[in-house]
Amino acid sequence: MKKIYPCEITDMLGDVFYYPSELEGVVNFTDKEAVCFGHRAHQADIRSNPSIRQTFALSQSLAKALYFPETETSLHVFLYQNSIHIGPLVGIFSAGFGPFLTKPLGERSSFFSKLLSLNKTTGCIPFIFGENHINWEQETIRGYVYQDNQWDICEFPFPNVIYDRLPNRKTENKTGPKEVKRKFQTDYSIPWYNPGFFNKWDVYERLIDDERATPYLPVTYPFQSFSIVETLLSEHRQVYIKPIHGSLGLGIHQVLYDKHGDMYYCRYRDHENENRLKRFSTLESMLKHVFKNKRIDHLIVQQGISLIRNNRRPIDFRVHTNKDLDGDWQVTAIAAKIAGEGSLTTHVKNGGTIMTLDELFGDDDTVFEVHQQLSKAALILSEAIEEHLDGIVAEIGFDLGLDKQGQVWMFEANSKPGRSIFSHPKLREFELLTRKLALDYAVYLTEQSLASTGGLQK
C-alpha cells in the first residue's frame, strides 16, 4: 500500500487507535490488535475514525507506549493479519557526531537536514543515530531529527530499516559500527541498505564475467609487476594507475608512451596538491621514482581511454542511479565534468568544471543521444552490481566516459557518491530527487520486509 495518511495524537482514554474509515472492510479487525511503530508493538482498541477526514489517530497512552513522536508528517499504514504498522521508521546510521546540537554532524549536518526534511513528501519518519545512541537493553535509540528548521533529539524504538551513511572506509571498518550492523541484521532482521564502500578491483572481478557489463569495462589488472604496465601501454599507449580504495581522484596516475621520442610520461597530483607531468627514458625508472614509497599491491592498472574533449580538456560524466518506491532503478542525475588545466581528473577540487549536457553539446539531437547512451549503461551496470555485490545496494554514482567512437566506459562506481555536481544551479532539482528516492526506497524495503514475515517483528 503506497497511500499515506495524516496522523495525530489525541486525548482518548486508554490505548486506542483510529484508522481511516476508508480502510473499513479492507481488513477485518477484532477489538484488540497490535499497533506497531518500528520494532515496537502494543495492543490497542482498534476503531474506525468517526471523522470524515481520512486520518489515523493514536491516544496519548498508545503513542507513549510506542515511542511515537508528535509529528505533522503523513505516514503509510501497512495492514497485516493481526497487526497495523504505521511509518516506516527509518534509522540513518552514521558517525562523527559532535557536541553541538546546532551542527550535530559538523559540515555534513546541512546534507542530513535536507534529507530529514523530506519526511512529509515520502511518508516516513527518518532519524540519524550513531553507535553510542543505542540502548540495547530497552531496544530504543536516541536519534537526531530535523523539524521546524532546527535539530532535536527524540527517543525511538528500533527502526523498520536502516540506511547506511557512514562517512568513510576507516570508520566502517571499526569494530563498533561492524557490530551494530551485525546485531541489527542478525538479531532483529532489520534490512540494512547501501552498506560499504566499493572496491575498484572487487567490482571489476565480479562484473567481468557478466556479458551485460563487460562491454563497458576497461581492461583492468591488479598492479603486480611492471610488466603489466608495459603490456597495457603496448596495447593502448596510455594507462591509469589507481588506488583500489581511492576516491575524489586522489592517488591517480596517468602513464603515456611516446613511441616517436621513445619516452614515458607520468601525469599526477603531488602531495602538495600540484599537477605534475614528468618525463622518463625508461618505464622502470619512472615507476621507481614515482611509486618508490607506495604499496603497489593497493593499486590497479587500467586501460586508458581516448575521451571526447571540450577545449582540448577530457570529459567524463557523473551519472547517479537510485532505487525507487517500487524497488526499480532510476537514473536520477547526469552531469558532464571537464578536467581543469593540466589536471589528470575532472574533479571540481582539482579545477574541474561541471556542465549540463545542454551546455556541453547545445544540439538537442546530440544531447538526447548521449543521455540515452549514458542512461542505458548506468541502468545495466546498476542491475549487474546489485546482482553480483553483497548487501542491499540502493544508490550508485558512476563515473562514465565516452570515447571518440561513441563507446561508453565505466571508470568507477561509488556506493556513497559525492555530490559536487549538484552545486550547479540547473542540477539542484535532481539533487532533491536523489535524496527523496533514498527514503522512498526505505518504504519499499519496509513493505517487503513486513510481507515476508507476515507483519511479525523479530
N, C-alpha and C positions, 0 to 999 in steps of 0.2 A: 504494500500500500504506500503510495507516494504523496497522498494529500496530507497537508499539515493543518492543525487547528490551534487557535489561540488557547492559552491556558491561564488559570487564575487560582489563587489560594483564597478560600472563603472561611466564614465563621461558623460553618456547620458543626454540630456536635458529633463527637465520635469520629471514627475512621471511615470517611465517606469519599467515594469517587463518583463524580458525574461524568458520563461520556456523552459525546454529541448525539443528539436524538436521531440524526440520520443514520447512525450505525445500528439502531434498534432493528433487530431481525437479521442483521448480517451475521452475528454470532449470538448464540443463546447463552446468556449469563445466568448464573444462580445468584442467590442473595449475597453470598460471600465468595470472593475471588481474590487472587493475588494481583496486586498492582506492583509493577516493577519499574525502577528507575536505575539505570546502570545495572550493577550486580546486587542491588538491594531490593528485596521483595517484602511486602507486608499485606496481610489480609485486610480487606475493606468491604464495606457495603457498596455494591455497585448499582447505580441508578442512572436512568436516562435523564439528561439535563432538561428540566422543565422549561428552561428559557428557549425562546425562538432562535437565539443566537447559537450557531454551531460551534460550541466551545466545550472544552473539558475543564473540570474543576476538582481541586483536592481540598479537603478540610485541613485546617491548620495542623491538627494532630497527625494526620496522614503525611502531610508534607514534611513534618519534623522527623517522623519515623523513617522516611525515605531519603532524608537529607536533600530534599528538593528545594532549590533556591527560589526566592522571589524573582520573577523574570517576566518580561513582556514579550518574550520570544514565542512564536508559534512553533509547535512541535509535531512530530509524527506520532501516530498511535499504531502500534503493532498488535494485532489480535491473534491469540492462540487459544488452544483448547481450554486451559484453566488459568490464563493469565493475560493481563493487559500491560504492554510495555510502552512507556512514554519516553520520548527522546529522539535520537540517541544521545547518550552522554559520551563525548569524545575527549579522551585524555591525550594531550600533546606532550610527549616526553622529550625533555631537553636537559641542558646542563649549563653552568656558568652563571648561576643566579647570584645577584649582588644584594647588598643590604638595604637598598633604597627602593621603596615601592613606586616611586615616580618612573624609574627605569629598572625594573627587576632583572632584565637580561641585557643591560648595557645598551650598546648601539643596535643590537638585534631587537630591542623592545618595539621599535617602530614597525618592523615587519610583523611581529606577533600581534600587535594591537590591531593591525589591519586584518589579519587572519581571523582573530576572535570576533571582530566587528561584523563578520558575515553570518553570525548565528541567525539573524532574523530572516535572511534570504535562503538559508539552507535547511532550516527547521531542525537544528540540533543545538546542544549546549556544549561548547568546547571550553576546555581549560588547560593551562600549562602547568606542568609539575616536573620536579626532579626527584632523584632517589631519596633525598632527605625529607621529602614532604609526605612520604607514605607511612601510614600506621598499619602494619601488617596484622596486628592483633585485633584491632577494631575494623579492619578492612575498609579504611577511609583514607582520603587524600586531601591535604590542604592545598588547593590549587589556585592559581592566579587566573582571574578573569578581567576582561576589559569592558566596562559598561559606563555609559554617561560620560564618555571621554576621560575616564580615569581608571587606574588599576585598583583592584581589590583582591582580597583573599577569602575564599569560601571553602567550607568542608563538603566534600562529595563522597559518595560511595565509589567503589571501583567502577571504571567506565565499561561501556559496551565494546569499544575498540580503542586502540592506541596508535597514534600517528607519530612515527619516529622523526624527530627533528634535532637529533644530536648534532653538535656543530662541526665535529671533525673526527678523523680516524683515531687519533690519540685518545680522546675521551671514550669513544665507542669500545676500544679495546681494554679499558679499565675493568677491574673485577666488579665494581659496584653496578654500573649500567648493564653489564652482561648478566649479572644475577637477577636484576629487576626484570629484564626481558624474559629470562628463563622461567621465573616464578609466575609471571602473568600468563605466559603461554602454556606452561605445563600444569600449574596448579589450578588455574582459573579458566583455561581455554579461551582467553581473550585474543581476538585477532590483532596482530601487530603488523602494521603496514609501512612500507617503504624503509625497511631496515638496511643498514650497512652502506658502505661506500664501495663503488665498483672498482675492481682491479683490472687494469687495461689488458693484461695478458690472460687473466681468467675469462674475461668477456670474449676475447678473441678465440680462445681454445674451445669455449662452449658453443660459439656460433659458427665456427669454420666448417663444421660438417652439416650445417643446416642449409639446404640448397636455396631457401628463400633469402638468407642473409649473405651468403658468400659473394654474390656479385658486388656488394657494397664494401667489402673488407679489403684494405690494402694489405699486401704481403707483409707479415709481421713475424719476428723471431725474438726469443729471449737473447739478450746480449751475453753470449757465452765465450766468444772469441773474436779477434779482429777479422778473421776470415769471413764471418757473417756479414760484416760491414762491407768488405771488399766484394763479396758476391752480389749483394743488393746494388752496390754502386755500379758494377759492371752491367747490370740489367736495366737500371733506372736512372743512372747518372746523379741522383740525389737521394739521400736517405735522411730520416729523422730518428734521433736517439732520444727516448723519453723515459722518465721515471714511471715505474709500474703504478705507483700510488699518487702520482703528481696531480696537481690541479692549478688553475689560473695561469697555465703556460709556464710554470716555474720549472727550471731544470731541463728545458727542451733545447736540443742542439740540432742544427741542420748541417749536414756534411755534403759537399758538392765536389765533383771531379771535373776538371777542365782538361779534356784529352788533348787539346791543341797545345796548351802550355805544360801539360803533364804535371799539374799542380792540384793540391787538395785545399779546399776552403772550408772553414767551420764558422758558422754564424750562431751566436748565443748571447745571452744576457748575463753579465758577470755578477759577482756578489755585491757590487756597488750599484747594481741596477742600471748599468750602462750597456748599450748594444755593442757587440764586438763582432768583427769579421777578420779572421786571421788566416794566413796562407802558410802551407807547409809543403815541403818537397816530397814527403812520403806519408802514407796513411799511418804508419806505425808511430812516427814522430808526432803527428797531430794528436793521436789518441793518447799517447803517453803524456803529452803536455797538458791537454785539456782535461783528461779524466784521471790524472795521476792520484788524486785524493778522493776519488769516487768509487763506490762499490758497484761494479758493473753487473753484479747479479740482481740488482734492483732496477735494471734498465731493460727496455725493449728497443729493437731496431725495426724501423718501419719504412716501407717503400715510400719514396717521395712522389707527390702528385703535382703535375703542372696545372695549377689552378687558373681559372679566369681572373682577370685583374681589372682594377679601376685606377687610372693614372699610374700604371705600372706597379701598383701595390696589390698583393694577393688578397683574395676574398674568400672567406668561408661563411657558413650560415649556422646560426643557433636556431634549433627547432625544438620547441617544448611539446611534449605529449603528456596527457593526463587521462586516468580512468574517470569515467563519469558516473552519473546516478544509476545507470543501467549496467555498470561494470564493463563498459566498452572503451576502447582507446579513442581519444580525440587529439587532433593537432590543435594546440591552443595558442601558439605564437611562432612566428617566423621572422627573423631579422638577419640582415647582412652585416658582416663585420669586416672592415677594411683595415689591413695592417698599418701601423704607424711607420713613419720614415725610418728605414733601416732596421725595423723590428722583425723578428722571426715569427711572432704570433700576432693575432688580431685582437688580443685582449685590451680592453679600454685602459687598464693600468699601465700598459706598455705603449700607450699612444694610439691605440686603435680607435676607429670611428664606427658608430652604429648608424645604419641606414635602413629604411624600409625597402621592400622590393620595388615599389613605385619610384622611390627616389633614385635607386640604383639603375634601373633599366629604362624607366619612362614609358616605354612601349607597352600597351596593355596586353598584346598577344604574348610578348616575352614574359611579362610578369605572371600571366596565367599559366604558361607552360612551366616556368621554373617553380612556381608554387605547387603545381600538381606533381612535379618530379620529386621535390623535397618532401611533400606530404606523404606520397606513396611510400618512399623509402623509410620515413620515420615510423609510419604505422606498421610496416612489415617488420622492421627492426624491433619495435616495441613488443610486438607479439612474440617474436623469437626470443628476446631477452626474458620476457615474462615466463615463457615455457622452459627455458634452459637454466635460469638462475634461481637460487634458493630464495625463499621468503615471498611475501606479497608485495610485488612491485606495483606502484600506483602512479608514479611520475618519473619522467626521464627528460634530461636536457641533452640533446645531440649536438655535436659539432660536425657538420657535414660540409664536404667540399664538392665543387662542380668543376670538372676538368674541361679542357678546350674542345673535347669531343662530345660534351654534354653528359658524361657519366657522373653519377652521384657516388661519393665515397664517404664512409663513416670514419672519422678520425678518433672520436671519443664519445662515450655515453656516460652521463653523470646522473647518479641516483638522487643527489641533492644539488640540483643545478644552481649556479649563481644567477643573479637577477639584474646584472648590469644593463642588459638590453632594454629594460623597462624604464631606464632613465630618459629614453627618447619619448617626447610628448605624444607621438602618434601610436605608441605601443602600450600606453598605460592601461587602456581598456582590456588588453589581453593579459596584463599582469593581474587584473581583478579576476579574470576568468580562471587563471591557473590556481589562484587561492580558493575560489569558490568550488572548483571541481575537487580540490583536495579534501574538502568537507563533504561535498556531495557523495564522494566515494565511501566515506565513513557510513553514510546512511545505507548504501548498498551492502556494505560488509556486515552491518548490524542485521539487516534483513536476512541475509544469507546465513549468518551465524545462528540467529534465533530459529530460522526454519529448519536447520539441520539438527537442532536439539529439541524441537517441538516447543520452544519457548522456555525451556528449563535452563536455569543458570547453574553452572557447576559450583 
